[in-house]
C-alpha cells in the first residue's frame, strides 16, 4: 500500500463521522478542562475573600407578664344545675265515702217535681233581639229536602263555580207554632254573598215547636247554614 492511500484513509473516515461522534471523542478534553477551571475558581474565592460569614438572622421576643386582679374583684360561682322536673305520681290516699257526691238519677228527682217554666210578662218582647230562652225540647227542621233545593238555588254562582263555600251561623226566632219570625246573622262566613244567601234561605226552613216540659214556647236558636260544592 502506498503512502497516498494511507493518508487518504483517515481523511475519508473523519468525513464520515457525525457531529455526535465528534462530541463524544472530545468529551474527555472538555470535562477535565471544566474541572480545572472550577478548582481554580474555588481557590481564588477563598484566597481573596477569606472572612465571609453568615448573616445573623436571630430574633428576640418580649416576655409576657401576668396581670394580677385586684382583691376586690370577685368571680361569681358557676350556676347551679337545673333541677330535673318532678315526675307526677298518682296519690294513694283513700277518700272518705262521706264526702263523695251521690249520683243523680231520675228516680230521686222525678220530672213531676221540676219547677214550672218562667212566666212571660206582657211588656217583654223576646223577638226583638236574640236572648236566652229556656226550653227542654229543641226545635227540629221538618223540610230538609226543600232546604237542600233552596241552598242549591240560592248558592251564588260566582262562588259556586270557583269552589268557594262557607258556613253562616244564623239566629232564628221561632214562635209557638214553629214558624221562623225573625232571622239575623250570628257569625259571618267571611263572604257577604254567602251571608245574604243564607238569609234568603232562612224563611224557607220549617221547624217543630220548642217545648219547655209540655208547653210550646218561643225561642231563639243559632243554626249553621253551610254552602259547599261537594
C-alpha positions as semicolon CSV with decimal commas, in nm:
position;residue;x (nm);y (nm);z (nm)
1;X;0,000;0,000;0,000
2;X;0,137;0,341;-0,097
3;X;0,166;0,650;0,123
4;X;-0,107;0,824;-0,081
5;X;-0,359;0,550;0,000
6;X;-0,262;0,556;0,372
7;X;-0,320;0,931;0,408
8;X;-0,649;0,915;0,220
9;X;-0,798;0,653;0,460
10;X;-0,813;0,865;0,783
11;X;-0,939;1,166;0,593
12;X;-1,223;0,965;0,449
13;X;-1,305;0,819;0,794
14;X;-1,313;1,171;0,953
15;X;-1,551;1,287;0,682
16;X;-1,794;1,004;0,768
17;X;-1,812;1,089;1,147
18;X;-2,125;1,268;1,267
19;X;-2,132;1,571;1,498
20;X;-2,244;1,347;1,787
21;X;-1,947;1,115;1,734
22;X;-1,704;1,406;1,724
23;X;-1,854;1,544;2,052
24;X;-1,813;1,207;2,225
25;X;-1,446;1,193;2,123
26;X;-1,384;1,545;2,259
27;X;-1,581;1,490;2,588
28;X;-1,271;1,398;2,789
29;X;-1,093;1,719;2,698
30;X;-1,400;1,935;2,785
31;X;-1,459;1,754;3,118
32;X;-1,107;1,790;3,254
33;X;-1,088;2,149;3,140
34;X;-1,410;2,232;3,333
35;X;-1,286;2,055;3,646
36;X;-0,956;2,252;3,640
37;X;-1,138;2,584;3,596
38;X;-1,384;2,506;3,882
39;X;-1,099;2,416;4,117
40;X;-0,913;2,733;4,028
41;X;-1,229;2,940;4,091
42;X;-1,276;2,791;4,442
43;X;-0,912;2,860;4,534
44;X;-0,949;3,217;4,409
45;X;-1,262;3,279;4,621
46;X;-1,101;3,154;4,942
47;X;-0,781;3,348;4,863
48;X;-0,938;3,689;4,801
49;X;-1,240;3,669;5,046
50;X;-1,121;3,463;5,345
51;X;-1,354;3,637;5,606
52;X;-1,701;3,558;5,461
53;X;-1,951;3,483;5,742
54;X;-2,322;3,403;5,752
55;X;-2,565;3,687;5,834
56;X;-2,717;3,694;6,182
57;X;-3,087;3,611;6,149
58;X;-3,167;3,562;6,518
59;X;-3,465;3,746;6,680
60;X;-3,583;3,835;7,031
61;X;-3,934;3,821;7,183
62;X;-4,076;4,036;7,462
63;X;-4,159;3,846;7,777
64;X;-4,530;3,838;7,873
65;X;-4,619;3,928;8,229
66;X;-4,930;3,812;8,415
67;X;-5,166;4,083;8,545
68;X;-5,282;4,031;8,899
69;X;-5,653;4,107;8,955
70;X;-5,732;4,346;9,239
71;X;-5,856;4,173;9,554
72;X;-6,199;4,346;9,542
73;X;-6,297;4,174;9,216
74;X;-6,493;3,859;9,298
75;X;-6,553;3,594;9,040
76;X;-6,912;3,464;9,074
77;X;-6,956;3,094;9,133
78;X;-7,083;2,878;8,848
79;X;-7,463;2,849;8,821
80;X;-7,633;2,562;8,992
81;X;-7,750;2,269;8,786
82;X;-8,112;2,288;8,672
83;X;-8,328;2,056;8,876
84;X;-8,496;1,780;8,682
85;X;-8,875;1,813;8,658
86;X;-9,067;1,611;8,907
87;X;-9,243;1,303;8,777
88;X;-9,616;1,312;8,853
89;X;-9,746;1,019;9,055
90;X;-10,094;0,907;9,146
91;X;-10,181;0,973;9,506
92;X;-10,257;0,667;9,713
93;X;-10,465;0,850;9,972
94;X;-10,804;0,696;10,045
95;X;-11,106;0,923;10,003
96;X;-11,374;0,901;10,265
97;X;-11,708;0,793;10,121
98;X;-11,884;1,055;10,334
99;X;-11,751;1,339;10,117
100;X;-11,839;1,187;9,779
101;X;-12,135;1,315;9,576
102;X;-12,416;1,070;9,526
103;X;-12,516;1,002;9,163
104;X;-12,816;1,194;9,032
105;X;-13,098;0,974;8,899
106;X;-13,449;1,039;8,775
107;X;-13,582;0,814;9,049
108;X;-13,452;1,054;9,312
109;X;-13,552;1,359;9,107
110;X;-13,876;1,284;8,919
111;X;-13,978;1,504;8,629
112;X;-14,304;1,594;8,800
113;X;-14,109;1,783;9,065
114;X;-13,937;2,017;8,817
115;X;-14,014;2,388;8,862
116;X;-14,271;2,537;8,623
117;X;-14,150;2,731;8,317
118;X;-14,094;3,102;8,376
119;X;-14,392;3,324;8,307
120;X;-14,354;3,593;8,044
121;X;-14,452;3,946;8,127
122;X;-14,668;4,138;7,882
123;X;-14,413;4,414;7,832
124;X;-14,125;4,176;7,735
125;X;-14,077;4,124;7,360
126;X;-13,819;3,847;7,326
127;X;-13,846;3,854;6,946
128;X;-13,674;4,193;6,926
129;X;-13,321;4,056;6,966
130;X;-13,150;3,724;7,037
131;X;-13,179;3,639;7,405
132;X;-13,173;3,334;7,630
133;X;-13,500;3,142;7,618
134;X;-13,541;2,827;7,831
135;X;-13,667;2,509;7,668
136;X;-13,640;2,136;7,722
137;X;-13,701;2,021;7,361
138;X;-13,512;2,196;7,081
139;X;-13,690;2,278;6,752
140;X;-13,613;2,043;6,463
141;X;-13,617;2,102;6,085
142;X;-13,904;1,920;5,910
143;X;-13,845;2,015;5,543
144;X;-13,481;1,917;5,484
145;X;-13,537;1,819;5,118
146;X;-13,685;2,160;5,040
147;X;-13,399;2,323;5,231
148;X;-13,140;2,135;5,019
149;X;-13,305;2,261;4,697
150;X;-13,311;2,615;4,834
151;X;-12,941;2,600;4,922
152;X;-12,858;2,490;4,569
153;X;-13,081;2,758;4,420
154;X;-12,952;3,046;4,633
155;X;-12,582;2,949;4,612
156;X;-12,404;3,249;4,447
157;X;-12,295;3,125;4,101
158;X;-11,958;3,300;4,106
159;X;-11,861;3,142;4,439
160;X;-12,001;2,802;4,341
161;X;-11,809;2,795;4,010
162;X;-11,490;2,898;4,194
163;X;-11,538;2,620;4,452
164;X;-11,572;2,868;4,739
165;X;-11,802;2,767;5,024
166;X;-11,858;2,856;5,385
167;X;-12,084;2,832;5,689
168;X;-12,308;3,110;5,817
169;X;-12,445;3,098;6,173
170;X;-12,796;3,242;6,163
171;X;-13,012;3,344;6,455
172;X;-13,372;3,219;6,425
173;X;-13,664;3,335;6,637
174;X;-13,922;3,056;6,629
175;X;-14,273;3,115;6,763
176;X;-14,502;2,869;6,941
177;X;-14,617;2,720;6,607
178;X;-14,265;2,651;6,479
179;X;-14,261;2,939;6,231
180;X;-13,946;3,146;6,188
181;X;-14,042;3,504;6,260
182;X;-13,705;3,678;6,265
183;X;-13,355;3,599;6,139
184;X;-13,016;3,770;6,151
185;X;-12,651;3,674;6,101
186;X;-12,486;3,548;6,419
187;X;-12,143;3,471;6,268
188;X;-12,040;3,562;5,913
189;X;-11,890;3,315;5,667
190;X;-11,639;3,576;5,554
191;X;-11,821;3,628;5,223
192;X;-12,104;3,881;5,210
193;X;-12,270;3,699;4,920
194;X;-12,292;3,376;5,125
195;X;-12,433;3,566;5,426
196;X;-12,706;3,719;5,207
197;X;-12,782;3,378;5,052
198;X;-12,821;3,224;5,399
199;X;-13,071;3,494;5,499
200;X;-13,261;3,425;5,175
201;X;-13,280;3,053;5,259
202;X;-13,378;3,107;5,625
203;X;-13,753;3,189;5,571
204;X;-13,797;2,859;5,383
205;X;-13,699;2,647;5,684
206;X;-13,988;2,497;5,886
207;X;-13,946;2,380;6,244
208;X;-14,124;2,178;6,505
209;X;-14,223;2,393;6,806
210;X;-13,989;2,417;7,101
211;X;-14,116;2,273;7,429
212;X;-14,049;2,367;7,786
213;X;-14,169;2,049;7,957
214;X;-14,508;2,007;7,786
215;X;-14,570;2,370;7,687
216;X;-14,486;2,525;7,349
217;X;-14,261;2,828;7,389
218;X;-14,100;3,082;7,152
219;X;-13,722;3,051;7,143
220;X;-13,409;3,187;6,981
221;X;-13,172;2,930;6,833
222;X;-12,848;2,960;6,631
223;X;-12,842;2,736;6,325
224;X;-12,546;2,682;6,085
225;X;-12,627;2,710;5,712
226;X;-12,345;2,562;5,502
227;X;-12,275;2,615;5,133
228;X;-12,043;2,358;4,980
229;X;-11,960;2,233;4,630
230;X;-11,914;1,871;4,736
